[in-house]
Amino acid sequence: MKKFSIADFRLPIAESPHPARRAKLYASSFILHLFTSSAFSLVEVTLAIGVASFALIAVLGLLPVGLKSVKNANEQAAAANVLNAVACSLRTASSTNSLDFFNTFAGQAIQYSVGSGASTIIVSWNNLTLEGSTETSQSPKRLSAVLNFTPPGTLITTGRATVTVAWSAQANPTWNATTQQWTNADGAITSGLQFLPRP
């Protein structure tokens, strides 16, 4: 006696006489496909999470280096601005008698007398913010600056000056006038200049 399989009795969907029967066959084949389709194994998922975690930890390890570089760049740019401002204050010092010249920067007086024979004058700032102003209780000090200058001998001769700015001021950098260098500073910039008195 011949045995028949279930497939022998199944009508092709196109030949099914009833639309309801056709929809039922579509639904059952879709469900069967869902349960027989392959998926990721637990080992594959674990390996994928491990690789993603390793890459993320490597990227997070670079964050402190990047933040320190950004902070250093900001302080260096601010130091350059302060250096230019100090030099400008020295060059624009004014006088009422064509002998004694005076100007201020961040609360410190920059003054000299022409022809006085004075040696190098040192003006220093130990409490500057990144904006170049004197720090207050709300604004932390970030920069220190020193201006060394020799006044001109006459109104038509030039004076010489050196401006140096260091960061970060939290470490309390100290200027050594003998070696002309900063100690306890993250970085520093120095510039030399000449200036004429402006009567």
BELSUL-V941421 format. One record per pair of residues at least 6 apart in sequence whose C-alpha atoms are under 8 Angstrom apart, sorted by the first residue. I is the first residue (numbers start at 1). J is the second residue. D is the distance in Angstrom with one decimal. If there is no record, write none. Layout:
i & j & d
I & J & D
I & J & D
//
This chain:
i & j & d
13 & 22 & 5.8
13 & 25 & 7.5
16 & 22 & 6.3
75 & 130 & 6.7
75 & 142 & 7.6
75 & 143 & 7.8
75 & 167 & 6.6
75 & 168 & 7.6
76 & 167 & 7.6
76 & 187 & 7.8
76 & 188 & 7.7
76 & 189 & 8.0
78 & 130 & 5.3
78 & 131 & 6.7
78 & 132 & 7.5
79 & 130 & 7.4
79 & 143 & 6.9
79 & 165 & 5.8
79 & 166 & 7.0
79 & 167 & 7.4
79 & 188 & 7.8
79 & 189 & 7.3
80 & 165 & 7.7
80 & 189 & 7.3
81 & 132 & 7.7
82 & 131 & 7.8
82 & 132 & 5.6
82 & 165 & 7.4
83 & 145 & 7.8
83 & 163 & 6.3
83 & 164 & 6.8
83 & 165 & 6.4
83 & 190 & 7.9
83 & 191 & 7.7
85 & 105 & 7.9
86 & 105 & 6.6
86 & 147 & 7.7
86 & 163 & 7.4
87 & 163 & 7.1
87 & 193 & 7.7
89 & 103 & 6.3
89 & 104 & 6.7
89 & 105 & 6.5
89 & 110 & 7.7
90 & 103 & 7.0
90 & 110 & 6.7
90 & 195 & 7.7
91 & 195 & 5.7
91 & 196 & 6.9
91 & 197 & 7.2
91 & 198 & 7.8
92 & 103 & 7.3
92 & 198 & 7.0
93 & 101 & 5.6
93 & 102 & 5.0
93 & 103 & 4.7
93 & 110 & 7.6
93 & 111 & 7.5
93 & 197 & 7.4
93 & 198 & 6.9
94 & 101 & 5.2
94 & 102 & 5.5
94 & 103 & 6.7
94 & 197 & 7.8
94 & 198 & 6.0
94 & 199 & 6.5
95 & 101 & 4.5
95 & 102 & 6.4
95 & 198 & 7.2
95 & 199 & 5.7
96 & 199 & 7.4
97 & 199 & 7.6
98 & 155 & 8.0
98 & 198 & 7.8
98 & 199 & 4.7
99 & 113 & 5.4
99 & 114 & 5.1
99 & 115 & 7.7
99 & 199 & 7.7
100 & 111 & 7.3
100 & 112 & 5.9
100 & 113 & 4.3
100 & 114 & 6.5
101 & 111 & 5.4
101 & 112 & 5.4
101 & 113 & 6.1
101 & 114 & 7.9
101 & 197 & 7.6
102 & 109 & 7.1
102 & 110 & 5.7
102 & 111 & 4.3
102 & 112 & 6.8
103 & 109 & 6.0
103 & 110 & 5.1
103 & 111 & 6.4
104 & 110 & 5.4
106 & 128 & 7.8
106 & 132 & 7.0
106 & 133 & 5.3
106 & 134 & 5.5
107 & 134 & 7.2
108 & 123 & 7.6
108 & 124 & 7.9
108 & 125 & 7.5
109 & 123 & 7.9
110 & 123 & 7.1
112 & 151 & 6.3
113 & 151 & 6.9
114 & 151 & 6.2
114 & 152 & 5.7
114 & 153 & 5.6
114 & 154 & 5.8
114 & 155 & 6.8
114 & 197 & 7.8
115 & 151 & 7.7
115 & 152 & 6.6
115 & 153 & 4.2
115 & 154 & 5.4
116 & 153 & 7.1
117 & 151 & 7.8
117 & 153 & 6.7
118 & 150 & 7.2
118 & 151 & 6.9
119 & 150 & 5.9
119 & 151 & 7.7
120 & 148 & 6.2
120 & 149 & 5.2
120 & 150 & 4.6
120 & 151 & 7.6
121 & 147 & 7.9
121 & 148 & 5.6
121 & 149 & 5.3
121 & 150 & 6.3
122 & 146 & 6.9
122 & 147 & 5.6
122 & 148 & 4.6
122 & 149 & 6.7
123 & 146 & 5.8
123 & 147 & 5.1
123 & 148 & 6.6
124 & 144 & 7.6
124 & 145 & 5.6
124 & 146 & 4.3
124 & 147 & 6.2
125 & 144 & 5.4
125 & 145 & 5.0
125 & 146 & 6.3
126 & 141 & 7.9
126 & 143 & 6.9
126 & 144 & 4.4
126 & 145 & 6.5
126 & 169 & 7.1
126 & 172 & 7.9
127 & 134 & 5.8
127 & 135 & 5.6
127 & 141 & 5.0
127 & 142 & 7.1
127 & 143 & 6.5
127 & 144 & 6.2
127 & 169 & 7.2
128 & 134 & 4.8
128 & 135 & 5.5
128 & 141 & 5.2
128 & 142 & 6.0
128 & 143 & 5.0
128 & 144 & 6.1
129 & 135 & 5.5
129 & 139 & 6.9
129 & 140 & 6.5
129 & 141 & 4.9
129 & 142 & 5.1
129 & 143 & 6.1
130 & 141 & 7.7
130 & 142 & 6.1
130 & 143 & 6.7
134 & 141 & 7.9
135 & 141 & 5.5
141 & 169 & 5.9
141 & 170 & 6.7
142 & 167 & 6.0
142 & 168 & 5.0
142 & 169 & 4.6
142 & 170 & 6.5
143 & 165 & 6.8
143 & 166 & 5.7
143 & 167 & 4.8
143 & 168 & 5.7
143 & 169 & 4.9
144 & 165 & 5.7
144 & 166 & 5.2
144 & 167 & 6.4
144 & 168 & 7.7
144 & 169 & 5.9
144 & 173 & 7.3
145 & 163 & 7.3
145 & 164 & 5.7
145 & 165 & 4.2
145 & 166 & 6.3
146 & 163 & 5.9
146 & 164 & 5.5
146 & 165 & 6.5
146 & 175 & 7.6
147 & 161 & 7.0
147 & 162 & 5.9
147 & 163 & 4.7
147 & 164 & 6.7
148 & 161 & 5.5
148 & 162 & 5.2
148 & 163 & 6.5
149 & 159 & 7.2
149 & 160 & 5.6
149 & 161 & 3.9
149 & 162 & 6.2
150 & 159 & 5.6
150 & 160 & 5.4
150 & 161 & 6.3
151 & 158 & 7.8
151 & 159 & 4.9
151 & 160 & 7.0
152 & 158 & 5.2
152 & 159 & 4.1
152 & 160 & 7.6
152 & 196 & 7.3
152 & 197 & 7.5
153 & 159 & 7.6
155 & 196 & 7.2
155 & 197 & 6.0
155 & 199 & 7.9
156 & 196 & 7.0
156 & 197 & 7.8
157 & 196 & 6.6
158 & 194 & 6.1
158 & 195 & 5.3
158 & 196 & 4.9
158 & 197 & 7.6
159 & 194 & 5.5
159 & 195 & 5.2
159 & 196 & 6.3
160 & 192 & 7.6
160 & 193 & 6.0
160 & 194 & 4.6
160 & 195 & 6.5
161 & 192 & 5.8
161 & 193 & 5.3
161 & 194 & 6.2
161 & 195 & 7.8
162 & 190 & 7.1
162 & 191 & 5.8
162 & 192 & 4.4
162 & 193 & 6.3
163 & 190 & 5.7
163 & 191 & 5.4
163 & 192 & 6.3
164 & 188 & 6.9
164 & 189 & 5.6
164 & 190 & 4.1
164 & 191 & 6.4
165 & 188 & 5.5
165 & 189 & 5.5
165 & 190 & 6.5
166 & 173 & 7.2
166 & 182 & 7.3
166 & 185 & 6.2
166 & 186 & 7.4
166 & 187 & 5.7
166 & 188 & 4.1
166 & 189 & 6.6
167 & 173 & 7.6
167 & 185 & 5.6
167 & 186 & 5.6
167 & 187 & 5.6
167 & 188 & 6.3
168 & 185 & 5.9
168 & 186 & 5.7
168 & 187 & 7.4
169 & 185 & 7.3
171 & 184 & 5.9
171 & 185 & 6.6
172 & 184 & 6.5
172 & 185 & 7.5
173 & 182 & 6.2
173 & 183 & 5.4
173 & 184 & 4.5
173 & 185 & 5.0
174 & 182 & 5.5
174 & 183 & 5.3
174 & 184 & 6.7
174 & 185 & 7.9
175 & 181 & 5.9
175 & 182 & 4.7
175 & 183 & 6.6
176 & 182 & 6.2
176 & 183 & 7.6
182 & 188 & 7.5
//
